[in-house]
Amino acid sequence: MGKQVHLTALDGFELDAYLAEPVGDCKGAVLVIQEIFGVNQHIREVCDGYASHGYAALAPAIFDRAEKQVELGYTPADIALGAAIARGKLDLKLTMNDLQAGINYLQQFGNVAVVGYCFGGMLTWLCAGQAQGIACASGYYGGGISQVLDVKPKVPTMLHFGDLDAHIPLAEVDKIKAAHASVSVYVYAADHGFNCDHRASYNEAAANLARQRTLDLLTANL
């Protein structure tokens, strides 16, 4: 269903991206922001899933500035490698430029939503407040959002967290709720990474409910 395309950021940097297009009429577009594991099989499947619901879905390879073709699994070694790239080798401003390039590319398909997971969940929050040309945003278990509560979403935004997630204590989730009453914050009986059916923490019920809420957000805003 999908194919590799190339994006050009504002500074001229070229990065890869995975694009999945719907069969038949297109309802709009979704920018899918990866976890710390790169644009791997799971992220491609996420894009394919949104395409099956009628949306063009694009996942930019935002690790390309540090290392090309990063595609990791979920072992402790993979987690350590992915975290090292995300935290130590990326310039966040340039990463946001790369995401903006993806948004600009997707505008050919209609209005654009942003959906991101883990590291991508945090970047989704930043996009909601800083990116140009998006209609809504849905972020999954984005760590660190409570540290940037000065970011004010400019579009309808929802966030999804698991109450078993040791990486994001519920106290942090409560801070987000208190600071941004207009943001829809959902907490599930689930762990970090509950949307990923390649991980032991996958929770089908939570994943299905969060996806339906996200699809409803897309329907309302795209």
C-alpha positions as CSV (number, residue, x, y, z in Angstrom):
1,M,0.0,0.0,0.0
2,G,2.8,2.4,0.8
3,K,6.0,3.8,-0.8
4,Q,9.0,5.8,0.0
5,V,9.1,9.5,-0.9
6,H,11.5,12.3,-0.3
7,L,11.0,15.5,1.6
8,T,13.0,18.7,1.5
9,A,13.1,20.9,4.6
10,L,13.4,24.6,4.8
11,D,17.2,24.4,5.0
12,G,17.5,22.2,2.0
13,F,18.0,19.0,3.9
14,E,16.4,15.9,2.2
15,L,14.9,13.2,4.3
16,D,13.0,10.0,3.5
17,A,9.4,9.4,4.4
18,Y,6.9,6.5,4.1
19,L,3.6,7.4,2.3
20,A,0.5,5.3,2.3
21,E,-2.4,6.5,0.2
22,P,-6.0,5.5,0.4
23,V,-7.9,3.6,-2.3
24,G,-10.7,5.8,-3.6
25,D,-11.6,9.1,-2.3
26,C,-9.2,10.8,0.1
27,K,-10.6,12.4,3.3
28,G,-7.5,14.4,4.2
29,A,-4.1,13.6,5.5
30,V,-2.3,12.4,8.6
31,L,1.3,13.1,9.5
32,V,2.5,10.1,11.6
33,I,5.4,10.9,13.9
34,Q,7.6,7.9,14.8
35,E,8.7,6.6,18.2
36,I,12.4,6.4,19.1
37,F,12.6,3.2,16.9
38,G,12.6,5.0,13.5
39,V,10.1,4.5,10.7
40,N,9.9,0.7,11.3
41,Q,7.4,-1.9,10.4
42,H,5.0,-0.8,13.1
43,I,5.0,2.8,12.0
44,R,4.5,1.8,8.4
45,E,1.5,-0.3,9.6
46,V,0.1,2.7,11.4
47,C,0.3,4.7,8.2
48,D,-1.3,1.8,6.3
49,G,-4.1,1.7,8.9
50,Y,-4.9,5.4,8.4
51,A,-4.9,4.9,4.7
52,S,-7.4,2.1,5.1
53,H,-9.7,4.7,6.7
54,G,-9.4,7.0,3.8
55,Y,-6.5,9.2,4.7
56,A,-3.1,9.8,3.1
57,A,-0.6,9.1,5.8
58,L,3.1,10.1,5.9
59,A,5.8,9.2,8.3
60,P,9.0,11.3,7.9
61,A,12.2,9.6,8.9
62,I,13.2,12.3,11.4
63,F,16.3,10.4,12.5
64,D,17.8,10.9,9.0
65,R,19.8,14.0,10.1
66,A,21.6,11.7,12.6
67,E,21.7,8.4,10.8
68,K,19.9,7.2,7.7
69,Q,17.6,4.1,7.6
70,V,17.2,3.7,11.3
71,E,14.7,0.9,11.9
72,L,14.8,-0.7,15.3
73,G,13.0,-3.3,17.3
74,Y,12.0,-3.2,21.0
75,T,14.9,-5.0,22.8
76,P,16.7,-3.1,25.6
77,A,19.5,-2.5,23.2
78,D,17.2,-1.0,20.6
79,I,15.6,1.2,23.2
80,A,19.0,2.5,24.3
81,L,20.1,3.2,20.8
82,G,16.9,4.9,19.8
83,A,16.9,7.1,23.0
84,A,20.5,8.0,22.3
85,I,19.6,9.3,18.9
86,A,16.5,11.1,20.0
87,R,18.0,12.8,23.0
88,G,21.6,13.3,21.9
89,K,21.9,13.6,18.2
90,L,18.9,15.6,17.1
91,D,18.5,19.4,17.0
92,L,14.8,19.9,17.9
93,K,14.4,23.0,15.8
94,L,15.6,21.1,12.8
95,T,13.4,18.2,13.6
96,M,10.4,20.5,13.7
97,N,11.5,21.8,10.3
98,D,11.5,18.3,9.0
99,L,8.0,17.7,10.3
100,Q,6.9,20.9,8.7
101,A,8.2,19.6,5.4
102,G,6.0,16.6,5.9
103,I,3.0,18.7,6.6
104,N,3.6,20.9,3.6
105,Y,3.9,17.7,1.4
106,L,0.6,16.4,2.7
107,Q,-1.4,19.5,1.9
108,Q,-1.8,18.2,-1.6
109,F,-4.2,15.7,-0.1
110,G,-6.3,18.2,1.9
111,N,-6.4,19.2,5.5
112,V,-3.7,17.7,7.7
113,A,-3.8,16.1,11.2
114,V,-0.8,15.1,13.2
115,V,-0.6,11.9,15.2
116,G,2.5,10.7,17.1
117,Y,3.7,8.1,19.5
118,C,6.2,8.2,22.4
119,F,8.9,10.6,21.2
120,G,6.5,11.4,18.4
121,G,3.7,12.1,21.0
122,M,5.9,14.9,22.5
123,L,6.6,16.2,19.0
124,T,2.9,16.1,18.2
125,W,2.3,18.4,21.2
126,L,4.9,20.8,19.8
127,C,3.3,20.7,16.4
128,A,-0.1,21.5,17.9
129,G,1.4,24.8,19.2
130,Q,4.1,25.6,16.6
131,A,3.5,24.0,13.2
132,Q,1.8,25.7,10.4
133,G,-1.1,24.3,8.3
134,I,-2.5,21.6,10.6
135,A,-6.1,21.1,11.6
136,C,-5.9,18.9,14.7
137,A,-3.4,16.7,16.7
138,S,-3.5,13.4,18.7
139,G,-0.5,12.5,20.7
140,Y,0.1,9.1,22.4
141,Y,2.2,8.8,25.6
142,G,4.5,11.7,24.9
143,G,7.0,12.0,27.7
144,G,8.1,15.5,28.7
145,I,5.0,17.4,27.7
146,S,4.6,18.5,31.3
147,Q,8.0,20.3,31.0
148,V,6.7,22.5,28.1
149,L,3.3,23.5,29.3
150,D,3.9,27.0,28.0
151,V,3.2,25.5,24.5
152,K,-0.4,26.5,23.7
153,P,-2.2,24.3,21.1
154,K,-3.6,26.3,18.2
155,V,-5.8,23.4,17.0
156,P,-8.1,20.8,18.6
157,T,-5.7,18.4,20.5
158,M,-6.1,15.2,22.4
159,L,-3.5,13.2,24.4
160,H,-3.5,9.5,25.4
161,F,-1.7,8.1,28.4
162,G,-1.5,4.8,30.2
163,D,-2.0,4.6,34.0
164,L,0.6,1.9,34.2
165,D,3.3,3.9,32.4
166,A,6.3,4.3,34.7
167,H,7.8,6.7,32.2
168,I,5.0,9.3,32.5
169,P,3.6,9.4,36.1
170,L,0.0,10.4,36.5
171,A,1.1,13.4,38.4
172,E,2.5,14.7,35.1
173,V,-0.7,14.0,33.3
174,D,-2.6,15.9,36.0
175,K,-0.3,18.9,35.4
176,I,-1.3,18.8,31.7
177,K,-5.0,18.7,32.5
178,A,-4.7,21.6,34.9
179,A,-2.7,23.8,32.5
180,H,-4.8,23.1,29.4
181,A,-8.5,22.5,30.1
182,S,-9.3,22.7,26.4
183,V,-7.1,19.7,25.6
184,S,-8.8,16.3,25.7
185,V,-6.7,14.1,27.9
186,Y,-7.5,10.4,28.1
187,V,-6.0,7.8,30.5
188,Y,-6.3,4.1,29.8
189,A,-5.7,1.0,32.0
190,A,-2.5,0.4,30.0
191,D,1.3,0.7,29.9
192,H,3.6,2.8,27.8
193,G,3.5,1.7,24.1
194,F,0.0,0.3,24.4
195,N,-0.8,1.1,20.8
196,C,2.0,-1.0,19.4
197,D,1.1,-4.6,18.7
198,H,4.8,-5.5,18.2
199,R,5.4,-4.9,21.9
200,A,4.6,-6.8,25.1
201,S,2.9,-3.7,26.4
202,Y,0.3,-3.8,23.6
203,N,-3.2,-3.4,25.0
204,E,-5.8,-4.1,22.3
205,A,-8.8,-2.5,24.1
206,A,-6.9,0.7,24.9
207,A,-5.4,0.8,21.4
208,N,-8.8,0.4,19.7
209,L,-10.5,3.0,21.9
210,A,-7.7,5.6,21.4
211,R,-7.7,5.0,17.7
212,Q,-11.5,5.5,17.5
213,R,-11.2,8.7,19.4
214,T,-8.5,9.8,17.1
215,L,-10.6,8.9,14.0
216,D,-13.5,10.9,15.4
217,L,-11.1,13.9,15.8
218,L,-10.1,13.5,12.2
219,T,-13.7,13.3,11.1
220,A,-14.6,16.4,13.0
221,N,-11.6,18.5,11.7
222,L,-10.5,17.2,8.3
